Amino acid sequence: MSTVSNEKAEVDSSSKVSLSNASNHQRIDDTRRKLKSRHIQLIGIGGTIGTSLFVQIGASLTKGGPGNLFLGFVVWCTFIMAINGCICEMVTWMPISAPSVRFADRFIDPAMGFCAGINLYIFLAVMVPFEMTAFDIVLHFWTDKIPLVAVICFLLVSYSLLNFVSVKYYGETEFWLALGKVLLATGLIIFTFVTMVGGNPLHDVYGFRNWDSSKVDGAPFAEYLKDGSLGTFLGFLACLTQASFTVVGPDMVSLAAGEAEAPRRTLPRTFSSVLYRLVTFFVVGSLCIGIVVAYNDPNLLKSLSDARPGAGSSPYVIAMQRMRIPVLPHIVNAMILASVFSAGNSYTYCASRTMFGLALEGKAPALFARCNRNGVPIYCVALTLAIALLAFLQVTNNSAVVLQWFVNLALEAQGISRDTLPYKSSWQPFRAYYMLVGSIIMAFVAGWAVFMPGKWDVPTFIFTYAIIPVVPLLFVFYKLYRRTKWRKLEDIDFFESERALVDLHEEEYSMTPPSRKLIDKIFQIIVPV
């Protein structure tokens, strides 16, 4: 153990020298690996489940019907699986802080790292005040007497306490909140099955009634905006767009890679379970939505037009009210409230680590690369929460799949076999091309509805498409300002020093006695690492 520690100290010392020589702007990563296996696993599961799966999805059901909704989620999940393998292969081999930002810098061009990092940071940071406002709206399901200012102050204080002190507090909180989201999603799937076979106060065996065109006019593939096959296609497009916003990729897990306790052991298992999570929560979940309520249900349409707060617009709650099931709607709303809190907390963490990654590569002031004694980039957290003050005013995440091509080409150019990697994804490079095409298409069609007659909306157009010209402008600006050069395949640095530290950390971790905490012991039995 002492030998490993001494070797680690030597590598750490030499790595600081090599890192400082590698780039005039690069700084040292002082974060701490304190996220346990169970933290990473639940962050990976819960981080993909948002309120859209329980509430906003109802709006898409009314546009496309149950068939299009189910098909849209199935199609988009295939794109998420493609990006999952690409990210897993790279992040498992190089589990560093803010990998999505720093990989773009090292493998393509520093200008690419700059524009990708700024794009991702802005997206994540502005989502914090958005979730704060959503938290207040969900509260209105019960009461509107709590002042918005009080709600926002409560959330700011909570996020500060969970993110300023130590990453283990963020991990522990997300573990329990994510567990709650998993229980909610699983419970609603069970609710669907039990009630559809007659297990409800009305003893109504409704089965797949809402998919039957003889009982529900237009089911299962509804027409949207236009008649005929074009209307059916637009209904599918509306559902596919909803799926692209609802089904979150493995970004949350990758951003936590630099602080994972045993990344080479934990990350492959977490990424590998993505398929089961997608099928269980999103594919089956979208199927359930179309089962419990008809796409043209008057109560669903009225709840959407009235913008009922919280769970009031949830298809599940509308089904519960139709079947005269008490209490459950309040439980669902409480769990949705916890989900919104979790989302804001996760965005605070991910945004701060993105800014930290920019600072490590010299693309943000050195101040943001500083950490406290517990390894928390406190100035990055402070900046993110300062932006969250926009919530007082009531105010797309593109996947850099092309990185996988450069990694594969560089590995080949430098004679490194992919068989030596801790995790080797299949179907390469096809899955990278597949996801890139899907991302580009969705980036341009995400706001397609505003171009339809009578649907033009300036704010929607700006928020959907403004980032498309901004990102290349950021790239050109940084490239001209810094005079950066495209990376040569033979010269790409695969974070040699950081990987050496991870190797030693993994060796040292293997000698550490297992945790004696009851929750850790239980989780080790359920999901051994």
N, C-alpha and C positions, 0 to 999 in steps of 0.2 A: 504494500500500500504506500509506504513512504517512497519507494523507488518510483512508482507511478507519479506521485505528487511532485517529486524532484524533476522528473522528465517533463511533467506538465509545466512546471515553473520555467524550465529552460526553453520549451517550445513557446510559452507565452511571451517570454522576453524576446526571443528571436522573431516571433511573429510580429511584435510591435515594430521592430526595426524594418522587417520586410514590408509591412503594411505602409509604413511611412515613406519607404522608398518607392513603393509601387505607384503611388500617386501623390502629388503635392497637396491634394485636397482631402485625401482619405483620413478618417479618424478611427479611433479604437472603439470597439464594441464592448461596453462595460455592463451590459445586461446580465441577469443571472438566470440559470436554468432551474426554475422552481415550479414549473407546471408538471404535475404528475401525470401518469398514464391515464387515470380516470378523468382528469381535467381535459386533456387533449381529446379523449374519446367523446366526451359529452359536448365539448365545444364543437367537434366535428359533426355531431348529430343535431344538437340543438341550434347550432349556428345556421343550419339550412332551413329551419322551420320558423316562419314568420307569421304575422297576423294575416297576410294575404291568403294563406291556405285556409283560414277559418272564416274570413269576412269578405274581403274584396273580390274573392273568386266568384261570388254570387253574381256580380255584374257581368262577368264574362259568360256565365251560364245562360243569362237572359239573351245574350247576343248570338251564341253559337249552338245552344242546346247541349244535352249531355254527351252526345256522340262526338261533337267537335271539341268539347272541353277535354274529354278523355284522350282523344287523338292528339290534341295540341300538347298536352303534358307528356305523352309518350314520346313524341318527336323531339321535344326540347330536352328531355332527359337523356336522349342519345348524344346530344351535343355536350351535355355536362359530363357524361362518362368519358367522352373523348378528351376533354381538357383535364379531367381528373388524373388520367394515366400520365399525361405529359408533366403535370406539376409534381406528382408523386415521385417520378423518376429523378427529377432535378433536385427537389427540396430534400428528399431522403439522403441523397449523396452529399448535398451541401446545405445542411440545416442552419441557415444564418438568419439574422434579423432582416425583416423587410425584403425577402427574396425576390418578389415580383419587380421591385424597383431596381435592386442592385444587379440582378441577372441581366436586365435590359442594358444597364450601363456597361457591364463587363463583356457581354457576348455580342453586342451589336454596335452601340455607339453611345458615348456619354450623353449626347443630346437626346437619345431615345430614353435613357434612364430618367432624364430631367422631365421630359414632357409626360412620360408614363406616370412618374411619381406625383407630379403636380395634379394631373388628371384624377388619379386615384385618391389623393389626399382631399381634394375639393369635394369629390363625391361622398367620401366617408364622413368628412367633417360637417357638411351641411345636412347629412342624414341625422345627426345628433339632435339639432333643434326640431327637425321634422318629427322625430319619435317623441320628443317632449310634448309637442303639440298634440300628437296622437294619443299620448297618455291622458291628457286632459279630456280629450273627446271620449275616450273609453269610460272615464269616470262619470260622464254625463248619462250613462246608462242607468245610474242610480240617483245622482244628484248633480245639479248645476250650481250649487251654492258655494262650492270651494273656489276661491279666486284663482285665476290662471297664474298670477304672480306667485302665489303660495306654492302651487304645483311645480312651477319651474324652479323655484328656489330649493324645494325639497329634492328635486332630481339633480340639480347642480351639486348640492352638498353630498348627496349619495354617490354620484359618480366620482366626485373628488376623493372621498374617503376610500373608495374601492380601487382607484387607479393611481393615487399619489404615493401610497405607502409601500406596497410590495405587490408584485404580479401574482403572488399566491392568493391574495385576497380576491383579485379579479377572477382567478381560476376557480376558487372555491365557490364564489357566488354564482358564476356561470354554470358550474357543475349542477347545483341544485335547481337553478332556473331552467336549464336545458332539460333536466330530468322531468320537471313539471310540464314542459312543452311536449316531451315525448309521451308522457302519460295522457295529456290532453288529446294529442293526435291519435294515439292508440285507442283511447276511450271512445272517441267519436266514430272510429271505424267499427268498434264492437257495438256501439249504439246503433249504427246503421244496420248491421246484420241482425241484431236482436229484434229491432222494431219492424224490419221489412218482412220477417217471418211471423209477425203477429204479437211479438212481445211488447205491447204498448197498451195504455188504458182503453183504447178504442177497439183493441183486438183486430186491428185492420192489417190483413196480410197483403201489403201493397207490392211487395217484390220489385220487379222491374217495370211497374206500371208507367212510370214517367219516361220510359224509353220506348213505349209502345205507341206507334203512330195512330192506331185505332182508338186510343184512349186520350192521347195528348196530341193535338193537332200540330204537325210540323216536326214532331220528335222522330228520331233522335238528333237529326241534323237540321237545325233551324236556319232560316234565312235572315241576313242582317243588312240593312240599308238598301239592298237591291233584291229583286225577285229572281227565282230560278237558280241555276248552277252558280252564277256569279255571287248571288246573295249567300249561298251555302259556303262558297270559298271565303267570302269576307267574314262569315261567322267563324270559320276555322282560323283565319288570320287573327281575329280578335282574341281568340282563346290561346293561340300560340304566343301572341304578344304578352298576354297575362302570365303565361307559363314562364316566359323569359325574365319577368320581374319577380315571380314567386319562387322559382327554383334557384336557389343560391348555389354557386359553385364552391370548390374547396378552398376559396381564398382565405377564409377565417383560420383554417388549420395551417396554411402555409405561412401566414403572418405570425403565428405563434411558434413556428419552428425554432427560432433563435432562442426561445426560452423554455423549450421542452426539456424535461429532465433526462429522458433517454430517447432522443430523436430517431436513431437508427432502428430502434425496436418498436417504438410507439407509432411513428408516422406511417410505415407501410400498412400496419393493421388498420389504422384509422382511415387511410385513403381507400384501402381494399374493401371496406365495408360500405362505401358510398353507393354501390349498386343496390344493396339491400335497403338502404335508407331511401333511395329514390323510388324504388318500386313500392315499398311499404307506405311511405308517407305521402308521396306526390301522385304516383300513378293510381294506387288504390284510393287515396284521398280524393282525387278528382272524380274517380268512379263513384264514390260514395255521395259526393255532392249532387250528382245527377240522379241518384237513386232517391234521396230523402225528400227532394222537392222538385216540382216541375219547372221547366225553364220559363214558362209563362204564368207561373203562380201569381195571382193578384196581390197577395200579401208581400211576396218577394219584390215585385215591381214597385209597390207602394213604399216599402221600406227604403228602397234605393232612391226613389224620387223625393222622399221626405228626408233623406240623409240621416236615418236613425243612428244615434251614437253607439259606439262599442259593439257589443254582440247583437244589437237590435237588427242589423242588416245581415247577420249570418244566416245562411240557408239552414244550418243545423238548428239554430234557435227558432226560426220560423217553423221548422218541422216539429220541434218540441211543443211549441204553442198550439199548432194544429192538432197534435195528438194529446193535448191537455196534460202535458208532463210538467209539473211544478219544480221549483228549486234548481233544476239542471241549468236553465238559462243563466242564472246568477253565478253558478260554478264556472260555466264556460266564460262568462265575462271576466271573472276574477283571474282565470288562467290567461286570458287574452291580455289583461292588464299586466300580468307578470311577464308575458312575452314581449310587450312593448318596452317595459323597463329593461329587460335583458337585451333587446335590440339596441337601445340607446347606449347601454353599458359596453356592448361589443363594438359599436361604431367608435366610441371614445377610445377604446384600446387599439383597434385596428388603425384608426386615423393617426394616433400618436406614434405608432410604430412605423407607419409609412413616412411620416415626417422625419423620424429618427433615421430611417434608411437613407433618405435624401441627404441628411446631414453627414452621415458616415461616408458618403461618396462625394462630399464637398459641394453639394448642390443646394445647401441651405446653410445659414449661419452656424458657426461652430458651437454656439450656445445650445443649439438643439441636439447636439451629440453628447451633452453632459448628462450623467445619471446620478441619482442619489446613492447612498451607501447600500441600498437594497437593489440597485440595478434598474431603477425606474427612470426613464427619460422625462423628468418632471417638467421641463420647459416645453416639451412636445405636448404633454398632457394639458399644461396650462393654456397653450395656444388653442388647442382643440376645444376646450371648455369655454375659452373666450369667444370663439366663433359660435358656440352654442348659445350665447347670449342673444343671437338672432331670434331665438324662440320668443323673446319678448315682443318682436315685431310680427310674430305669426308668419313666418316664411313658409352613361351606362358603362356600366362597368365592363369595359372591353378586356377580353382575355388575351394576353400576349403569347399566343400559341406559337408564333413564329420563332420564339426563343428556342423551342425544342429542335427546330431545324438546325439552328446555329450550334447548339450543343452537340447534336449528332455529327454534324460535319466536322466540328472542332475535335471531337473524340477520335474520329477517323483520321484526321490530319495529324494528330499527335500520337497515334498508335495505341489508344486506350480502348480496350474492349468493353462493350456495354455489358458483357457477361460478368464483369467484375463489380458492377454497381450493386448497392444494397437492395435496390428494387429495379426491375427491368420491365417496362410496360410493353404490352403487345400491340400489334397492328400499327407499328411506326414505319414510315412517317404519315401513313394514311389518316390516322386519327387527328394529327395536328392540322393537316389540310382541311379535314372535315369540319373541325371546330372553327378554324379561321373563316371559312366560307360562311358558316352559320352566324358567326359574330358580326361579320360585315353586313350580311343581309339584314339582320335584326337591328343593327345600328341605324339603317336607313328606313326601315319600315315600321319602327317602333311607334312613330307618331302618324302613321298613314291616315288615320281617321280624320285628322284636321283638314285633309285635302278633299274630303267628300263634300258634296253640296250641303250647305247649311251647318257644317261642323267646324268651320274655321275658328280657331281660338289662339290668339297671339301668345299668351303665357305658356300654353302647352307646346306650341311650336318652338319657342325660345328654349324652354327647359329640356326639350327632347333633342333638338338639333344644334344648339349653339356650340356644344363641345366639339362637334365634328370638325369645323374649321379652326377652332382654337388650338387643338392638339398639334396639328402640323405647323401652325404659326409658332408655337412654343419650341418645337423641334428646330425650326429654321433659326429662330432667335438665338437659342443656346449654341447651336452649331457655329453661327457666325461670330457670336460674342466670345466663345471659348476656342474657336477654331479646332473643334474636335475632329477625329478621324475614325472611320469605320474600323472595327477590330479585325485583324487578320486571324484566320483560323489557327495558324501555327503559334500565334502569340497570345491567344486567349488564356487568361489566368483562371483556373478552376478553384479559386479561393484556397490555395494550397495550405496556407498557414492556419486558416480557420478550420479546414477539414482535419488537419493534424491535431488540433485541439479537441475536436469532436471525437476523434479516434481514442485519444487518451481519456477523455471524459467517459466514453462508453466503457473503456476498460476499467476505469476506477469505479464506475457505477456498478459493474458486474460484481465487484467485491463488497459492495455495500449490503448489509443485512436488510431483509425485507421489512417494510413498514409494519409497525405493530398496531396502527390505528385500525379499528374495526371496519370502517368504511373501505379502507384500502384492501384489507384482507378479503372482504366480500367481493369487491370489484375484481381482485386478482383471480378469484374462483370463477366468476362469470366471464371475464375477458382476460385470460392469462396473456402476459407479454413475455 
